[in-house]
Amino acid sequence: MKLSLHTVFPTVVRDDSVVNIYLNQKFAKQIDIVRSAEESESKIDIENLFDWDSLMDMPAYLVGQGYNRLSIDFSLIPKKENFCEVFNTENLVATLLDDSYLILPKAERWIELPYLQLIPNSSYPYSIYPDLQETTILLTNKSLSTIAASMNFIFYLTQQIDSYPYYLNITNKVNSKTKVSHIIAFGTVKDKLMQDLSQDAPLVINEDIAGRTYPFIEKFVAYKNILDEERTQKYSFRNSTIEKKEVNTNLVLQMIRSPYDTQKTIMMAIADNDKCLENGIFSIFQDKNRGKIKGDLLIYNYKSEIAKSFNVKDKYIISDLNWLDTISLVIAANPLLYLSMLFLILIITTYILRSFLLRFKEEHHKDAE
């Protein structure tokens, strides 16, 4: 991050006059006025104004989501020549010219997905651009309750990001613009478009599931195409609801890698009917329930406010880094993989060193027995 200040100061600044810069009310940088101006003390003593460009680095970690506030505090101290001189420090004013600018470089990303908890934690991946220019709300049906569910989620996002969704796209079709964005789909199990989107998701929605009279999400472990027996036992899923009484109380959230763009994600909000979808979204994103959003598959009963989360699909990496840095981070993020690679490198190093010593011995000690 670079900051270029074009400023005008009075000539009575002293050697210890400084500019303190704050980003989001946190101290970021202090500039020595005289040294940054690259002016000699003799020029400062002359009763004239001077200006300069000061290009400096600022710590990018101070930048937050949504609106960011930059404040500049000029500490101007008059330079005295004689003991009897008195200056009115309130009249010392610095002028910041309008050709000053702040450069925010595009940050490199490296993140392991899918993790639904990134949404309540940091609104990722939608917070990359706080105006939501790479996000599309996909409505798989046109009911008012489905629209209301999507509006509740948009309100939650904009509240968390602290910005306005200027470029958010809302549609009911998967077109060329939708495919290059992060998709957030809202709908029911009966929607053909939602069924198509779920084909690579933890919970695959099909006609057989959609046509049953009991809550589809409570029986999904019976389908081996969705979860095999080993994973079913691993996550200890138990059917704990009554089939018909709670058919309208369960919401499913799941996240997958977009099949249209490998650098994008698809999050699906699914329910048995649109009213359940609206109530479920409203409930799960309340402050007290957001911590329950975990894994890549969430089953949530909005009446009992009980959530069950799972990590079903294999993780994938979204990265702007080069392949070597990406591999290094993948290894470092996995302790077992890190130890395995360390052990492998140790074996290879030992083998190379042993081969070198044997060759050295053969070449320099040919007569030795």
N, C-alpha and C positions, 0 to 999 in steps of 0.2 A: 504494500500500500504506500503510495507516494502523496505528499502534500506539497503544493507549490503556493507560497504566500507572496503576494505583491503588495507591499505595504509602504506607507509614508509615515515618518516619525518626525517629531520636533528635534531640533538640533541640540537640545539641552539634555539628551539622554546621557547616562553615565556608563562607565565600563561594566558595572554590574546590573544594568537594566536588562530584563529578560522578557521573553514571551512564554507563558505557560499554556500548553494545549491540552484540552480534555476531550475524550471521546466517550460519550454516554456517561458523563459525570465521573469518569475515571482518568487519572493522570496518564497522559500518553508521552509527552515530550516537552523539554524545555530548550528554548533557543536563546543563545547569547546574541543580543541585538547587534552590538558593535562587531563581533567576530563574524556573524552571518552576513552582515552588510558588506564585509570586505572593504571597509573604509578606514582610513587612518584617523587617529585622534585629532589631528590638526584640522581635518575637514569637518569633523563633528563640531568643533568649536566655532566654526564660521556660522553666522546667523543665516543659514539657508536650510531648506528642506532637502532630504535625500530619500531615495527609494531603492529597492533591490528585489530580486527573486531569490527565495530561499527554498531549495528543493531538499526534502528530508524524508527519511523513512519513518513510518509509524507502525506499531505492532498491530497486525491484522486480527489478533485474538480479541481485541476490544470491540470489534464489529459484532453487533447482535442481529436478531431477526427484525424484519420490518423497518420502521423508521429508526434512524440513528442520528444522534445529536452531537455536533462538533461545537465546542466553545473555546474561545481564545481569551486569555487574561493577560493584558499588558501590564507589567510592573516597571513603570518608567520612573527613574530617579534622576533629578536634575544634577547636572555636573557643576560644582561650585569652584570658583577660582580664588575667592577671598572669603574671609570669615564673616564679613558683614552682609554677604549676599543672601537674599531670601527669595525663594521661588514658591509660587502657588501651584502645588502639585496637582490640584484638581483640574487645572487647565492643560495638563499634559495629556494630549489625545493622540492616539494612533489611528490611522485610516487604513482600512483593508480594502484594496481596490477590487473591482468586480471581475478582473481577469485572473484572480486566484482560482485554484481548482484542486480537487481531490481525485486521485486515481485509485480505483479498487480493481486489482487484477482478478481474473477468473481463477477461483480456487480449484485445486486438484482434489478429486474425490477418490476414496477407497473405502468401500463398505460392503459388509457381508449381509446378504438378504436371503430369504424373507424374514422380517421381524415386524410383526404388527405393533409391538410396543414402541417402535420408533415414532409412530404417529402421535400418541399422547405425550411422548417425551420431548420431541423437538419438531413435530409436524413434518418430519422427513418422509418421503422425498419431495413433498410439495413446498417446503420452505426454501428450496434451492433458489427459486425465483419467487419472492414474496408477493408479486402481482399475479401468481398462478398462471404464467404464460405457457407453461408446459403441462398443464393439467386439464383433463376433460371429465366432466360429470356425464356419465352414460346412463340414461333412463331406459330400462328394458321394458317398461310399460308406461302408460300416460296417466295413471290414476293420480288424484290429488294427494293421496297419502304418500305415494312414492316420491312425488315432487317435494312434499313437505319434509320427508326424511332427508332428501338431498340438500334442501335449504338449511336444515338444522346442522348438517355436517359442514356446509360451507360457512355458516356462522361460526361454528367451532374453530375451523381453520383460520379464518380471518382474525378471530379474537386471539388465537395463539400466536400467529405470525405478526400481529399488530400492523396490518396493512390492508389495502383494498384489492379485491380480485379483479383488477382492470381487464385482464386478458383471459379470464376463465372461460372455457368453452363448454356449453351444455347442449347435448344432442341425444337423439334416440337411435342413431345409426352409427355403425362403425365405418367411417370413411377415411380418406387419406390423411386428413388433419387429425383425426382421432388416433390413428395408428402410431403417430410419432410423438404421442404425449403419454403422461401417466394417466391411466384410466381408473376412475372410481365408479363402479357400477352399482346401481340400486335396482332391486327388482325381487320377484318371487320365483319359486321353483317351477312355476307353470310357464314362465316366459322363455320362449325358444332362444332368444338372444343370450339370456343368462345361462341356459344349458350349454350353448356353444362355447361361451367363455370359460366354463368350468371344466372343460375336458382335460386340462393338465393341472387342475387344482387339487388340493388335498381331498376335498369332497366333490366328487363328480355328480352333477345333477343330470338325470336322464328321465325318460318317460315313465319308467317303472317306479322310480322314487316319487316323481311328481304326482302320480296317479293314486298313491296309497292314502288311506283315510287317517292313518296315525302320523304323528310328527316324524317327518322324514329324517331329521337329524338324529333321532334317538335310535335308529336302526341301521345307520350307515355302516357300522362295523361288520355287519353280516355280509357285505359285498367285498369279496376278495380283491376286486379291481381297485378298491378305494384304500383299504388297509388290510395287510395280511395278518395272519394270526400272531406272528412274532411281535409286530408293532402294536397290535391290539393289547397283548399282554403287557408290553412295555409301558404303555400309557395308562393301563388299568382303567379303561373306559367301562362304566357301568350304566345300565339303563335305570334311571332313578325317577322317571316321571310317568305319570299315568297317560296312556295313549290319547284318549279323546279329550280329557279335561284341559290339557295344556297344549293342545294343538296350535293355539294362537299366541303362545307366550315365548317362543324361542326365536332368537336371531342368530345368524351365522355370519361371521366376518372371516374372510380368508384372503391371503396375499400370494401372488405368483409372479414370476418373471413374464413380462409381456412377450407373446409369440411374434408380435409385429416389430418390436424394437428391443434388442437385448439390453439396452441401457435404461429401459423403462420398466415400470411395474403395473400390475393390475390388482386393485383391491376390490373385492366383491362383498356387498352387504345384501344378504338373502334372507327371506322369511317365507313362511307358508302362505301368507297373504300380505297385502300392502299395509293394512292397519297395524299388523304386528311389526312390520318393518319400521313404520313411523315411531311407534312406541319404543321399540328396541333401541333405535338410534338415539332417541331423546334420552333414554335412561343410561345407556352405557357410557355416554360422553359427559355425564355429570361428574363433578369433581370427585365424589366419593367412589365412583366406579371405574374411573379411567385406569387405575393401577391394575385392573383385572385383564386389561388388553395385552395379551402375550402370545408368543409363538407365531405360527403361520396359519393356524385355524383356531377360531374361538366360537364356542357354543354358549349362548347367554340367554338365560331366562329372565326377562325384564320384570316379571311379577315378584319372583323370589330374589332377584338380583344376584343369582348364583351363576358363576362363569366357569367353564372348563376349557382350558387351552391345550393345544398340542403342537409339537414340532414334527410335521409329517414329511414334507418334501425336503430334498437335499438342498443345502445352501449353495448360493451362487454369488460371484463377486461382480460388483459394478465399480469400474475404475477408470480414471482418466490418466493413470500413471503408465509408464512404460512396462513392458512385460517383466523385466528383471525386478523392478521395485515391487510390482504386484506379487510376484512369486515370493519375494523376501517377506512381505507383510503377511501373506497367507501362512507361510511357515511359522513366523513369529507369533501369529495369533492362535496357533494350535500347539499346546505344550507337547503333546505326544509326537506330533510331526516334527517339532523343533528338536526334541531329543533324538529322534530317529535320524534326522539329517545331520545332527552333530556327531552321532555315533558313526554314521556312514563316512563323513568327512574325516574323522579320526582314523578309520580303517584305511581309507584311500591314502591319507598322509603317511601312515605307518608303512604301507606297502611301497609307496614311492621312495621313502627314506631308506627302507631296507634294500630295495633294488639298487639305489645309488651307492650304498655302502658296499654291497657285494661287488658291483662293477669296479668301484674304487680299489677294493682289495685285489681283484683279479688283475687290474692294470698296474698297480704299484707294488704288489707283493707276489709276483709270478713264481718266484722260487720258494715261497713259503709253503710248508706242508699244511 
